[in-house]
């Protein structure tokens, strides 16, 4: 599936007046009667329980576990989406309903179809999603890769549209050397590739009095394990069942 499809289906179940966007948690305070959250815009909320699902860069987790830090795994994930309608006839059977995994020296490339921009599931209207795991040395090599097209030095990811043309062309050249031709085509035809840096993260505890962390904030699973979303959902279901009981 695609993240947008998962998100929009979950989001549609929540009324607008309880779902607020555009701010982040600044600080959390707890006492015997409840937990108070202070947001970056100065607003506050108080409740009985705070569930933190901020992802693997969770600032709230860092407040309670300041000595824990993510460890760079030594490689990144290049990513991209190509409309299925643009796939040449000679490659259509390669990307139809097949989950491709290709292993090259020190790297892995995979493809699979995902719903289209408006959740289209019909053949020809979907998107071909690809992910390419490739090693980069920590330091100058990785920093150069994460320098975006606007001159900002990033540390964890490059969103779509911010990869420098130089980095994009270097990626295409490497693809032409190590990947099969149909995967070379995907890389070269992706208009706005993006990437994430792969980290490892484990935590000694997940509950802190009236605050708990779940999902990637609790335990970051490398994406090529293909269980990150299932892990996060399992956390949420277990928590809900525990509260209900």
Order of alpha helices (4+ residues) and beta strands (2+ residues): alpha-beta-beta-beta-beta-alpha-beta-alpha-beta-beta-beta-alpha-beta-alpha-alpha-beta-beta-beta-alpha
